[in-house]
Amino acid sequence: MIVETIDKEITLLPGQANLLANFRDSVLLALAGTGAGKTILIYWWLHSRMTTYPGETWGVAEPTYSMLAKILLNSSDPDRPSLEKYFQMIGHHPDYHAVAHIMKTDFGQIYLGSADNPDSMQGAAVKGYALDEGGQMSLLAYDTARQRVSMKRGQVLIATTPYRMGWLKTEVLDKVGQGIAVECWRSIDRPGYPVASYEEERRRLPSWRFAMMYDAKFERPAGLIYSAFNENVCLIERFPIPKNWLVYSGHDFGGANPAAIFTACDPATGNFYHFGEYLPGGGRSANDHVGEFKRLTQGYNVIKRVGGSHQEEEIRQLYTAHGWPISEPKQHKVESQIDLVIGMHQLNKLFVFRDLRQYLDEKRSFSRKLDDKFMPTEVIDNESSFHLMAAERYLLSDFTPETASGFRAAPKSYGGYRF
């Protein structure tokens, strides 16, 4: 397929052409290798949609404001101008308002946002939303983009390399045909991409890393912390939790991203079942949170609530004052807490309801940073963004499977577990 810009013709890759021609599906995914022409596809998609639906509003987000500045507002790519320059080239007369991150054109306006602050993606209904490097974004950013286009029955375009396992695979790639269209192509498929560089990276990188970065294939990366989580066994459909089961909650504090996980224990087997998740974002009071906790556990016997670090006693007392007493975890070290969660997974004693989307996205992505040889280090990658993983380890580190060697003992026992 060939398209014309103001000064030249461009030959599109088959995947690019198929996505640009698709006005039917609600989600489009361009899954492509590094340097394969993903960001310029967003320009072309905006161009085609804005001329088709003049006067509408659109949204574009990068993973961070820093990336927004480096990729869209400025560009070091000789084959791709800045977004503003592109609209100048095609005669749409852009007028960028930096404070509000709004670009106005002859055919509509574009809101520019950052996925690490999903509030920047909120606002009026839009006709379409593009997520550049969406694989680096959270599930909340994807949900926000879909929410913003729902009123106008618009379209979301995701253009990315498959950086990690997570929502991009389970919520998009695995649901092709359900209003979702996916096109994949390699870095080398882009005309002009240097073959020598492609082959050099193939020799230099671990096979899994090369497959993800340059061939746009999902692989299980090195450094995944909870690789012992057996989804074939422990990821299950929701069922009604019996009223006689004991219920526990784990909590991670924070004004911007408070989180909680709700778990039931089958007293007959000692198995645990994650049945509820809570990750509402900011803007709510402790009393609001407690009201939601009570709603989620209504009719159940919540016998323990655990959360926070050793330094967060004041927050625990705040929740206690609002009728939701939270205990400090008995195990304080992060690595020790993680080891206990891994032990649960190794024993297949921890089951998870399939509809806990945010929990599962974190579980599949929680990883170690890699060194310059792409080997895992001891440092957790972006640890502060994994709030449900923190809530889980705070809670489960209070339990010790009696059948597993090396787990500490504790005085009281329920369903084969001590705490």
C-alpha positions in Angstrom: 0.0 0.0 0.0 1.3 3.5 -0.9 0.2 6.7 0.8 1.1 10.3 -0.1 2.3 12.9 2.3 2.7 16.6 1.3 6.1 16.0 -0.4 6.6 12.2 -1.0 5.0 8.8 -1.3 5.5 6.2 1.4 5.3 2.5 1.0 3.6 0.9 4.0 4.5 -2.5 5.5 1.6 -4.9 5.2 1.0 -4.8 8.9 0.9 -0.9 8.9 -1.5 -0.9 5.9 -3.8 -3.4 7.5 -4.1 -1.4 10.7 -4.6 1.9 9.0 -7.4 0.4 6.8 -9.1 -1.1 9.9 -11.9 1.2 11.1 -13.9 -1.7 12.4 -12.1 -3.1 15.5 -12.1 -1.2 18.8 -8.4 -2.0 19.6 -5.5 -2.2 17.2 -2.1 -3.6 18.2 1.0 -2.9 16.2 3.5 -5.4 17.8 6.8 -4.7 16.2 10.6 -4.8 16.8 12.8 -1.9 17.8 13.0 0.7 15.0 10.3 -1.0 13.0 8.1 2.0 12.4 5.7 2.0 15.3 5.6 5.7 16.3 5.3 7.0 12.7 2.3 4.6 12.4 0.6 6.6 15.1 1.2 9.8 13.1 -0.4 8.2 10.0 -3.3 6.8 12.1 -4.0 10.2 13.6 -3.8 11.8 10.1 -6.2 9.3 8.6 -8.7 9.4 11.5 -8.7 13.1 11.9 -9.4 13.7 8.2 -12.1 11.1 8.3 -13.7 12.5 11.5 -12.9 16.3 11.4 -13.5 18.3 14.5 -13.2 15.3 17.0 -10.8 15.1 19.9 -7.9 12.6 20.1 -5.5 11.3 22.7 -1.9 10.1 22.6 0.2 8.9 25.5 3.8 7.9 26.1 5.0 5.9 29.1 6.4 9.0 30.8 6.5 12.8 30.2 10.2 12.5 29.6 9.5 10.1 26.7 6.7 12.4 25.5 9.2 15.2 25.2 11.9 13.1 23.6 9.8 11.1 21.1 6.7 13.2 20.1 7.5 16.8 20.9 11.1 16.4 19.7 12.6 13.7 17.5 16.2 12.5 16.8 14.9 10.1 14.1 15.8 11.5 10.7 12.9 9.6 9.1 10.4 10.9 11.6 9.8 14.5 12.5 8.2 15.7 15.7 4.4 15.3 15.8 4.0 19.1 15.5 6.3 19.2 12.5 4.5 16.4 10.9 1.2 18.2 11.1 2.9 21.3 9.7 4.1 19.3 6.8 0.6 18.0 5.9 -0.9 21.5 6.2 -3.0 21.0 9.4 -1.6 24.1 11.1 -0.8 22.7 14.6 -0.8 25.0 17.6 0.7 23.3 20.6 -0.2 24.5 24.1 2.6 23.2 26.3 1.0 23.9 29.7 -2.1 22.0 28.9 -0.4 19.4 26.7 -2.9 20.1 23.9 -2.2 20.4 20.2 -4.9 22.1 18.2 -5.1 21.5 14.4 -7.4 22.4 11.5 -9.0 18.9 11.9 -9.3 18.6 15.7 -7.3 18.7 18.9 -5.0 16.1 20.5 -4.4 15.6 24.2 -0.9 14.5 25.0 -0.5 12.5 28.2 1.8 10.3 30.3 0.8 6.8 31.3 2.8 6.9 34.5 0.2 9.5 35.6 -3.1 8.1 34.3 -4.9 11.1 35.6 -3.3 13.0 32.7 -5.1 10.7 30.3 -8.5 11.5 31.8 -10.8 14.2 30.5 -13.5 14.5 27.9 -14.5 11.7 25.6 -12.2 11.2 22.6 -12.7 9.5 19.3 -9.4 7.7 19.4 -6.4 7.1 21.7 -2.9 6.0 20.7 -0.5 4.4 23.3 3.1 4.6 22.0 5.3 1.9 23.6 2.2 0.6 25.4 4.1 -2.5 26.5 5.8 -0.3 29.1 2.5 1.0 30.5 0.2 -0.3 33.2 -3.1 -2.1 32.7 -4.7 1.0 34.3 -3.4 3.1 31.4 -4.9 0.7 28.8 -8.2 0.6 30.7 -8.2 4.5 30.8 -7.6 4.7 27.1 -10.5 2.3 26.4 -12.7 4.3 28.9 -12.0 7.6 27.1 -13.0 6.2 23.7 -16.1 4.3 24.8 -18.6 7.1 24.7 -17.9 7.8 21.0 -17.3 4.2 20.1 -13.8 5.1 19.1 -10.6 3.2 18.6 -7.4 2.5 20.7 -4.1 2.0 18.8 -1.2 0.4 20.7 2.2 0.5 19.1 4.9 -1.3 21.0 7.6 -3.8 21.4 6.7 -6.7 23.7 8.8 -5.6 26.7 7.4 -8.1 29.2 4.7 -10.6 29.9 1.5 -9.0 31.2 -1.7 -7.4 30.1 -0.5 -6.7 26.6 -0.4 -10.5 26.0 -3.4 -11.6 28.1 -5.7 -8.6 27.5 -4.9 -7.9 23.9 -2.9 -10.5 22.0 -4.8 -13.5 23.5 -8.1 -11.9 22.6 -7.6 -11.3 18.9 -11.0 -11.5 17.1 -12.9 -10.1 20.1 -13.0 -6.6 18.6 -9.2 -6.6 18.6 -6.8 -6.8 15.6 -3.1 -7.5 15.9 -0.3 -7.1 13.3 3.3 -8.2 14.0 6.5 -7.5 12.2 10.2 -7.6 12.9 12.7 -4.8 12.9 14.3 -6.2 9.8 11.0 -6.0 7.9 11.2 -2.2 7.8 12.9 -1.1 4.5 16.3 0.4 5.2 16.8 -1.2 8.6 20.5 -2.2 8.7 20.8 -6.0 8.4 24.3 -5.9 10.0 22.9 -4.3 13.1 20.1 -6.9 13.3 22.5 -9.8 13.0 24.9 -8.2 15.5 22.2 -7.9 18.1 21.2 -11.5 17.4 24.7 -12.6 18.3 25.0 -10.3 21.3 21.7 -10.8 23.1 20.2 -13.8 24.8 17.7 -15.5 22.5 14.7 -14.5 24.6 15.8 -10.8 24.6 16.4 -10.7 20.9 13.1 -12.4 20.1 11.2 -9.7 22.1 13.2 -6.7 21.1 13.8 -7.4 17.4 11.4 -10.1 16.3 8.4 -8.8 18.4 7.8 -12.2 19.9 6.6 -12.8 23.5 9.1 -14.8 25.5 9.4 -15.4 29.2 12.2 -13.0 30.3 15.0 -13.6 32.7 14.5 -12.2 36.1 10.8 -13.0 36.5 10.4 -13.2 40.3 7.3 -15.4 40.5 8.1 -17.8 37.8 7.0 -20.6 40.2 3.4 -19.5 39.8 1.8 -22.3 37.8 -1.1 -20.8 36.0 -2.1 -24.1 34.5 -3.0 -25.3 38.0 -3.5 -22.3 40.2 -5.3 -19.8 37.9 -9.0 -20.7 38.2 -12.5 -19.5 37.5 -14.4 -17.6 40.2 -16.7 -19.5 42.5 -18.6 -18.4 45.6 -16.3 -18.4 48.6 -18.0 -20.5 51.4 -19.1 -18.4 54.4 -17.2 -20.7 56.8 -13.8 -20.0 55.2 -11.5 -17.7 57.0 -10.7 -14.4 55.2 -7.6 -12.2 55.4 -6.5 -9.0 53.7 -3.1 -7.6 52.8 -2.5 -3.9 52.4 0.0 -1.5 50.7 -0.3 2.1 51.8 0.1 5.3 49.9 -2.0 8.3 49.1 -1.6 7.9 45.4 -1.8 4.2 45.0 -3.3 2.3 48.0 -3.8 -1.4 47.3 -5.3 -4.4 49.0 -5.6 -8.1 48.3 -8.3 -10.3 49.8 -7.7 -14.0 50.4 -9.7 -16.9 51.8 -8.4 -20.1 53.3 -10.1 -23.4 52.9 -9.8 -24.9 56.5 -10.1 -28.4 55.0 -7.0 -28.2 52.8 -5.1 -25.1 53.9 -5.2 -23.8 50.3 -5.5 -20.0 49.8 -7.7 -18.3 47.3 -7.2 -14.7 46.2 -10.7 -13.6 45.5 -10.6 -9.8 45.6 -8.2 -6.9 44.6 -8.4 -3.2 45.3 -6.3 -0.6 43.5 -8.5 2.5 43.1 -5.9 5.2 42.6 -5.8 8.4 44.6 -8.4 10.9 45.7 -10.1 8.8 48.4 -10.0 9.0 52.2 -9.1 6.3 54.6 -12.8 6.1 55.5 -13.7 5.6 51.8 -11.2 2.8 51.6 -12.5 1.1 54.7 -16.1 1.3 53.4 -15.0 -0.5 50.2 -13.0 -3.1 52.2 -16.1 -3.9 54.3 -18.3 -4.1 51.1 -15.8 -6.6 49.5 -15.8 -8.8 52.6 -19.5 -8.5 53.7 -20.8 -11.7 55.3 -17.3 -13.2 55.9 -15.2 -13.6 59.0 -12.1 -11.4 58.4 -9.8 -12.7 61.1 -6.6 -10.7 60.2 -5.5 -7.7 58.2 -1.8 -7.2 57.5 0.1 -4.5 55.8 2.7 -1.7 55.5 6.3 -1.4 56.4 7.7 -1.1 59.9 7.8 2.7 59.5 4.1 3.0 58.6 2.5 2.5 62.0 0.7 5.8 61.9 -1.2 4.8 58.8 -2.1 1.5 60.4 -3.5 3.4 63.3 -5.5 5.6 60.9 -7.2 2.6 59.4 -7.8 1.1 62.9 -9.5 4.3 63.9 -11.9 3.9 61.0 -12.8 0.4 61.9 -10.3 -1.7 59.9 -7.4 -2.7 62.3 -4.3 -3.6 60.3 -1.3 -5.5 61.9 2.3 -5.0 61.0 3.8 -7.9 59.1 5.9 -10.2 61.3 8.5 -10.5 58.6 10.0 -7.1 57.7 12.6 -7.9 55.0 11.3 -7.7 51.5 13.4 -10.6 50.2 12.2 -12.9 53.0 8.6 -11.9 52.3 9.1 -12.7 48.6 10.7 -16.1 49.5 7.6 -17.1 51.5 5.3 -16.2 48.6 7.5 -18.2 46.2 7.2 -21.1 48.7 3.4 -21.0 48.4 3.6 -21.1 44.6 6.1 -24.0 44.7 3.6 -26.0 46.7 0.6 -24.9 44.5 -1.1 -23.8 47.7 -2.1 -20.4 46.4 -5.0 -20.1 43.9 -6.1 -17.0 42.0 -9.4 -16.1 40.4 -8.9 -15.4 36.7 -10.7 -12.1 36.8 -8.2 -10.4 39.1 -6.7 -8.6 36.1 -4.6 -6.0 37.9 -3.1 -8.6 40.3 -2.3 -10.9 37.4 -0.7 -8.2 35.4 1.7 -7.4 38.3 2.3 -11.1 39.0 3.4 -11.7 35.4 5.6 -8.6 35.3 7.3 -8.5 38.7 11.0 -8.9 37.9 14.6 -8.2 38.8 16.6 -5.6 37.0 19.1 -7.0 34.5 22.8 -6.2 34.3 24.7 -5.3 31.2 24.8 -9.0 30.3 21.0 -9.3 30.7 21.4 -11.4 33.9 19.1 -10.8 36.9 20.5 -8.7 39.7 19.2 -8.5 43.3 17.4 -5.2 42.6 13.6 -5.3 41.9 12.8 -3.4 38.7 10.5 -0.5 39.4 9.5 -2.0 42.8 7.4 1.0 43.9 4.8 0.5 41.1 3.9 -3.1 42.2 1.4 -2.3 44.9 -0.6 -5.5 44.8 2.6 -7.6 45.0 3.5 -5.6 48.1 0.1 -6.2 49.7 0.3 -9.9 48.9 3.8 -10.4 50.4 2.9 -8.5 53.5 0.0 -10.8 54.1 1.4 -14.2 53.0 4.7 -13.6 54.9 2.6 -14.1 58.1 1.8 -17.7 57.1 4.1 -20.7 57.1 3.2 -24.0 55.3 4.0 -26.7 57.8 4.9 -29.1 55.0 7.7 -26.9 53.6 11.1 -27.1 55.1 12.8 -23.9 56.0 9.6 -22.0 56.9 9.5 -20.5 60.3 7.1 -21.7 63.0 4.5 -19.5 64.7 2.2 -20.1 67.6 -1.3 -20.4 66.1 -2.6 -22.7 63.4 -5.5 -22.6 60.9 -6.0 -25.0 58.1 -2.5 -26.3 58.2 -0.9 -22.8 58.3 0.5 -21.0 61.2 0.6 -17.3 61.7 
